[in-house]
Amino acid sequence: MSLPNLFARIEPLLARVERPSRYINSEYGAVHSDEHVDCHVGFCYPGTYEVGQANQALQILCYQASRLDSVSVQRVFLPWVDLSELMRSHDIPLFTLEECNPVRDLDILGITLPYELSFTTILEALDLAKIPFYSRDRDESYPLIIGGGPSVYNPEPVAGFFDAFLVGEGEEAVAEIIGQYREWKQAGESKTALLKRLASLSGVYVPSLYNVSLSTDELTGAAIIDAVTPNDGLSPVIYKRVVTNMDEQTPPTCPVVPYMDVVHDRFALEVLRGCTRGCRFCQAGMTYRPVRERSADEIVKLALKGIACTGYDDVSLTSLSTADHSQLEEVLRRLNKQLQGSGVSVSLPSLRVDAFSVDMARLIAGSGKKSGLTFAPEAGTQRLRNVINKNVDEQQLLDTIGYAFDAGWRRVKLYFMIGLPTETDADIEAIGQLAYKVFEVAREHTPKGQRGNIRIGVSVSTFVPKAHTPFQWEPQNTLEEIYRKHKVLRDAMPRKGIELSYHDAEVSFLEGVVARGGRDLAPVLVQAWKNGARFDAWSEQFRLSRWIDAFETCDFDPTLVANRERSFDEILPWDHLSTGVSKSYLKREALRARDEKTTKDCSFSGCTGCDACDVLGVDIVVGGVRS
Amino acid sequence: MSSEFRLRVQFEKREKGAWLSHLEVLHTVDRIVRRARLPYAITQGFNPHMKLAFGPALGVGTGSTGEYFDVWLSEYVKPDNVLAALQQASTAVLPIVAVGYVGAKEPSLAASLTIMEFRARVYALDIEVSELEAEFRRLQQQEVIEIEQKNKIKFFDPATCIPKDVIVSQEEGVTEITLTLRVSQAGSLRPDSLLNLALANCNAHYSHFMMVRTSLFSEIDDGQWVRPL
């Protein structure tokens, strides 16, 4: 069954828009399905091509689904505002990339939830596709809409818009979901029957089958959850899907190679999944447990295969904490040897200060371009680093800077956060003092003639309490407090040698609302979209006023979500979804934070009792010895 | 340097490929050469990269049936083998057409390719072929053409910039225009700018047009035009 191709209607519009290469498909590695298709699947990143195409999860899911017989797999990205305006005026609906089919005509549409402020862009996608927002308004003639991705661990603000969510890792689940859909379609059953089928799959959450009852807290006026009640026969808790062994999952080694520059324009290879360093603000550290390394042999084999197939001149070894990989030095040595003289370089994303050594510096330096190093100390004082469980001390950071500049680096970026629990002005001032010490050490380890090339960047974000972390009960600093802290920060920074940037406080505030919001936030999202909110991660598109208006129209007080401290007893909107890490562990870590006590990394030392391995039936997979 | 082999490659920018920018084509060619596993030479210096050189840039929205790049190889590889490898490594919208070795001292493509031939297809045009033809003749007979390009007013000598008569024809409701333009040091007359000017002067209405660069030539001393490969 073939679907209509809209490109002939789209092409005349391309001369009137920016970057038309976003819309043309036919890239190297793109798969165009043959005619014998009985299931049309789309994977949507709610953003433009240059952001979405670089998303590794999208590539993995497309690859896994494309291995199924008679399934057409297509990518869906959002057109930029210039083309979407023209599409609306010319009555052209949202289209898939590969075959330019109307998204409305797909059987299944998977949408990733990459971050909280993408939610109104998801609504933009549905509207452009002429698909009703709410699941309850869609019958069997509409695509099945399934969500997944990093923000799925609190999907409640968008629960009403999706038919189902896949919680966790999708490599194995994607075939199961498509399989259930195909059986359902053959059987000619109702949509309700489809949702029940999906709910029977491990890791699949069907929100319409879970009733949330609310009341109003008399003291604060906040909406409080009384209970989350599943339909008969369903588990009260949905546990995430997890892949037990990374070596058994073949990633795409010949992914699509974009024509246009995308945000990470290189061959990205995931070398391990999970991080158990236990930073208490970090949602990913809790949701991707346990640590599972890909073996050195597999990494080297896949990296070389990927470079040969794609033609990229840079391979990035990605993960939450690549420098922690127990065989990383061996991997770098082997890759440097194989790639010598080819002009291909190996890059690593943000490195942990305490995992970066003299040897590591030399190995990374030997692997090609030294574009810049990034470290994330996160806090300016040891006290606050202990609160957040960032087990890094000042001397380690300064030694690391020394190694890096001795090895020839001249550019370093440091990430910090303000608004952390127990933070004082002294902690913020310490960021400036630390940045200055880093600058001094960089100068000491750089030959005189090259000191003009030194660039120390300090990037400061605002703490957003996230679901499933030890800090999920903490209040976010108010906007006024953040503005005040920005001034403290600016006054504390050295006048020369440091480039300071900080994230927009208003954006962080909104993230704080959506990150811990519940189902009652859905009308606000719709209203914000109606007011024009979409692509809010793009600074030129973001307008806080659209959201303030939406909150007022819906009579919703956002401060009761972002700035309210929760008690340990309160039912949280995401409590019925489990990452495997127990709530009691998170509570224990929250209390240890208040006592400024640190917790070790279980992949280096012993089990810390988070329960993830027992609950999920998985284990830590480490190839060598982590030290 | 003497141990390097200069290979010239002809390729097309076909159909949807018309919407790629010059920079996007450059980056794509770099990857095509790597995928083809050719023994490419690398430049020296702080930022070593593949030795590649391209002909005159082509605007976004303009396709081509004859584009060229030079790549320097550190070893000789038989042309047939190179062609097969590059074709395998490329895509349907940037197909590789032909390859051949050229002398190391040949002038660069960017400097030597000064004559460009374009074909524009205009859809749903509401004026006659003869009227458009007459307008192009009128423009060519002027001493100077004043035209807006990239938000600036520029002046061109048509006798130099338009070395051949513009040809207009129609087939199955589509108006086809063949333009031959000469690149100059002072800046090139863009084919879409010239076409837009002519259509505007005729007060014409149309749905849209598609532009394709069909040929590139070098001018040699006796005034002849030769293809680069």
Boltz contact constraints between the chains, C-beta under 6 A:
constraints:
  - contact:
      token1: [A, 12]
      token2: [B, 208]
      max_distance: 6.0
  - contact:
      token1: [A, 14]
      token2: [B, 19]
      max_distance: 6.0
  - contact:
      token1: [A, 15]
      token2: [B, 61]
      max_distance: 6.0
  - contact:
      token1: [A, 20]
      token2: [B, 19]
      max_distance: 6.0
  - contact:
      token1: [A, 21]
      token2: [B, 19]
      max_distance: 6.0
  - contact:
      token1: [A, 21]
      token2: [B, 20]
      max_distance: 6.0
  - contact:
      token1: [A, 21]
      token2: [B, 24]
      max_distance: 6.0
  - contact:
      token1: [A, 24]
      token2: [B, 16]
      max_distance: 6.0
  - contact:
      token1: [A, 24]
      token2: [B, 19]
      max_distance: 6.0
  - contact:
      token1: [A, 26]
      token2: [B, 16]
      max_distance: 6.0
  - contact:
      token1: [A, 26]
      token2: [B, 91]
      max_distance: 6.0
  - contact:
      token1: [A, 26]
      token2: [B, 92]
      max_distance: 6.0
  - contact:
      token1: [A, 26]
      token2: [B, 93]
      max_distance: 6.0
  - contact:
      token1: [A, 28]
      token2: [B, 91]
      max_distance: 6.0
  - contact:
      token1: [A, 257]
      token2: [B, 31]
      max_distance: 6.0
  - contact:
      token1: [A, 259]
      token2: [B, 20]
      max_distance: 6.0
  - contact:
      token1: [A, 259]
      token2: [B, 24]
      max_distance: 6.0
  - contact:
      token1: [A, 259]
      token2: [B, 28]
      max_distance: 6.0
  - contact:
      token1: [A, 260]
      token2: [B, 24]
      max_distance: 6.0
  - contact:
      token1: [A, 311]
      token2: [B, 31]
      max_distance: 6.0
  - contact:
      token1: [A, 311]
      token2: [B, 34]
      max_distance: 6.0
  - contact:
      token1: [A, 311]
      token2: [B, 35]
      max_distance: 6.0
  - contact:
      token1: [A, 343]
      token2: [B, 42]
      max_distance: 6.0
  - contact:
      token1: [A, 343]
      token2: [B, 48]
      max_distance: 6.0
